[in-house]
Amino acid sequence: MSAAATVDEAYRRCEEITRREARNFSYGIRLLPKHKRRALSAVYATARRIDDIGDGDLPPDEKLARLDRVRESLHRLPEAATDDAVLLALHDAARRLPIPLDAFDELIDGCAADVRGTTYATIDDLLWYCRCVAGSVGRLSLGVFDTGAPARAAGLADGLGIALQLTNILRDLREDRHNGRVYLPKDDLDRFGCNLELEGDGFADPPDRFIALVRFEAERAERWYETGLQLLPMLDARSAACTAAMAGIYHRLLARIVHDPMAVTRTRLSLPPRAKAMVAVRALVRRTA
């Protein structure tokens, strides 16, 4: 079998992982031309590998050891890609496009913080985490998209990543608390007199205080969207459409949370597939018209 066929198979494997696992991400990635779609699938499949270690059932020490091994393998490309389809595709993508592979180190740092059960005293502490787990993916994606002003674009990608991660944190408040994780800063919890202790299927905090807390955090996320979405005019039409689709899905989730903050105590909010597809279509039409 030729080397080209092997690389093609590696990309197909990454695209399969993305279609299967990336429920929101995949709606945007479909809007890219083939070479960028394949490259971003390789980035996603690698990031998914890291996330799956952190979210798995292994003891913390074993998770941290596996994260270290992933970090080492990323530092040993291309040698580590010999018998690993995901790393083979990632190496090929990084050889063709300016993908900043060192950003995976930050993603691993954020995942390791989850494994250790790190909590956050201040918003600055939480922003560090958001930049690690979401801003890093934004900067990796910029390497696929490419832009004429990389330094400014990287800062805006960080901002958009923060917005998406804050939305994700609000959406998953109940699920994360069941798993022993609290991401919201202690300063904010104290400010609103909340502790996010579980009671039945929800939280024990008085509803008025909980609603005020969630809307406060949502307003903060909205400000980061205003910053991060300034990235779109810096991208080519297809890359901007991809980014707008992914951001649009989470932005609509944030609007639903603002409308009904208590909804996050009842269910894990999501948009139906048809609504996600419509966000993607509108993003494409607006950016390519």
N, C-alpha and C positions, 0 to 999 in steps of 0.2 A: 504494500500500500504506500502511495506517495506521501511525502511530508505535507503537501497541500491538502490532500484528502484528510489526513489526520487533524490538521488545524480546523478544517471545515467541520469535522465531526465534533471537535471541542467546542466550537461556537454553537453548534446545534444543541449540545448538551446545556450550555449556559442559557440559551434561549428557552429551552424546555423548563429549566428551573425558574426563570423569570416569569413565564406564562403561568406556571403552577403556583408559585409562592407570592408573587408581587401583585396583590389584588388592586392596589392603587397605582403603583409605579408603572405597571404594564400598559395602562391606558395612554400614558404619555409617550412611552418608548416606541409604541407602534407608529408614531407619527414621524419617526426619523428615517432618513435614507438607510439602505442596507448596511453599509460599512459602519455607520455610527450606531445603528441599532444593535449590531453584533458586539461592538466594543462596549456599549453601555450594559448589555446583558452580561458580559464578562465581569464588569465592575460589580454589578448587582449580585451575581452568583458568588463572588468572593466575599462581598459584604454579608450575604446571607449565611455563608459558612461561619463567619465570625459570630453573627447574632445567634445562630442555632446552638453554638457552644454555650453562650451565656444563658440562653433560655432553656437549656436541656436539664436532664435529671441527675447528672453526675454530681459528686461531692465538689464543693468549692475548690479544693486544692487541685483536683483533677481538671476542672474547667480552666483554672489559671495556667496549669501546665500545658493544656492543649492550645490555649491562646498564645502562649509563648512559642509553641511549635509552629503555629500559623505565621506568627511574626517572623520567625527565623526563615521559614520557607519563602516568604515574600522578599526577604533580604537576599535570598540565594537564587533568585531568578537569573538566568533561565534554567540552571541545573535542576532546581526543584520541580520544574514543569515536565520532566521526562515522562512520568507515568501518571500525571494528574491533568485531566481534561480542563478543569476550570483554570488552573494556573497556566496551562499552555495557551488557552485563549487570551487570558489576561496579558501574558507576556507578548503575544503577537499584537494585541491592541496597543500596548504601551510602546511597542517598537514602531508602530505606524503613526501614533497620535501622542501629543504631549500630556499624557496622563500622569499626574503627580503621585506615584505609588506610595511615597512616604506618608500620604494622608491616611493610609490604612493603619499606620501606627497609632494615630489619634483615635480612630474607630476602635481599635483593640483596647486602648487606654480607657475609653468610655465603657466598653463592655466589661472590662475588668472591674471598674468601679461598681457596676451592677452586681457582679459576682460577690464582691466584698460587702455589699449592702450599704454603700456610701449614701449618706444623707447630706442635705445642702442647707447651710445656715442662712445664706444670703442669696439674693438674686444673682450676684456676680459668680457665686459658686455654681449655681444651676446653669448659668450661661456657658461656663467652661464645659460642663457636661454636654449641653446642646450642641456646642461647636464640635465636640469630639464625635458624637454619634450621628449628627445630621449635617452640620457644616462641612465635615470631612467628605461626605458623600456628594455634597454640592460642588466642592472643589475638584473631586475626581470627575464628576460629570462635566465640569468646565473643560477639562482636558480633552473630552470627547467633542464637546460643542465647539470649542476654540473661540477666542474673542480677541479683538485688537488691543484691549486694555486689561491685561491679566490681573494686575495688582488691584485695581478698583473692582473688577468683576469678582475676584475672590472674596473681597469684603462683603459685597452684596450677596454672593452665594451663601456666605456664613449667615447673613441676616435672614435670608429666606429659610435656611436650614433651622435656625432658631424658631422662626414662626411655625414651621411644620412640626417641630418637636414639641413646642409648647401646646399646640393643638392636640398632638398625640397624647401628651401627658394628661390633659384635661379629659379627653375621651376615655382614657384607660384608668381613671382614678380608682374605681372600685376593683377592677381586675388586679391592678398593681398592688393595692392594699391587701388583697387576699394573698398575694405572693410575698408579702412582707416588705414591699417597696413603697416609699413615700418620696416623691420628687419635689413637691412644692417647698419653697424655702421656709425654714422655721420662722424667720422674721415675718413672713406673710401670714402663716398660720396663727402666730401670736397676735398679729394686728387685728385679725378678724375673730379671734377667740375660738378657733377650730383646732382639732387634733386628728381628724380623719379616723377616729376609732370606729371599727365596724360594729353595726348593730342590726341583726337580721340580714336582710339583703342590701342594706344601705349603710349610711353613716349615722353615728349618734349625735353629731353636731346639730344644733338648732337650724332648721331649714333657712331662716332668714340670713343667718351668718354664713352658712354654706353657699347660698346663692350669691351673696355679696363677694365672697372669696373667689368663686368661679368667674364671675363677671369682671372682677379686678384683673385676674390672670388673663382672661380673654382679651381685655382691652390692651394689655401689654403685648399679647401675641399679634393683635391687629396692627399695632405700631411697627412691629417687626415685618409684617407683610408689606406695609407701606414702603419700608426701606428695601426689602429684598426684591420686590417686584420691579424695582428700577433696573434690575438686571436685564429684563426682557428686551428693551431696545438695543442692547449691546450684542445680541445674539442674531444669527441668521434666522430666517423665517421658520424653518423646520425645528431648529433647536429651541427657539422661543415658544413655538407651539407645544413642543414636548414639555417644557418647563411650566408653561401656563396651564397645561392640562393637569399635571401632577399637583401644582400649587392650588389650582382651582377646586379640585376635589376636597382638599383639606380645608380650604378657605370656606367652602360651603358647610363643611362639618362644624367649623367654628361658629358660623352664623346660627346653626341649629342649637349649638350649646348655649349661645347667648340668649336665644329665644326661650329656651327651657333648660336652665342649668340642672334641674333635678333629674333630667333624662339620663344623665351619666350615672345616676345611682340605680337606675332600673334596667339598663341594657347597654350593650356596647354599640354605640352609634355607628352607622355606616350609611353610605348612599347606595341605593339599588343600582345594579349594573346598567340599567337604561340611563339613569341620571349621570353616572360616570361617563358613559359613552357620549352623552350630549355635551358634557363639559369638554371632552376631548375634541369633538367635532367643532364646537364653537371656537375653541382655541386655535384650531387649524385654519378655520375660515378667516378669523380676524388677523392672523399673522401672515397668511399667504394671499389675502385679497389684494 
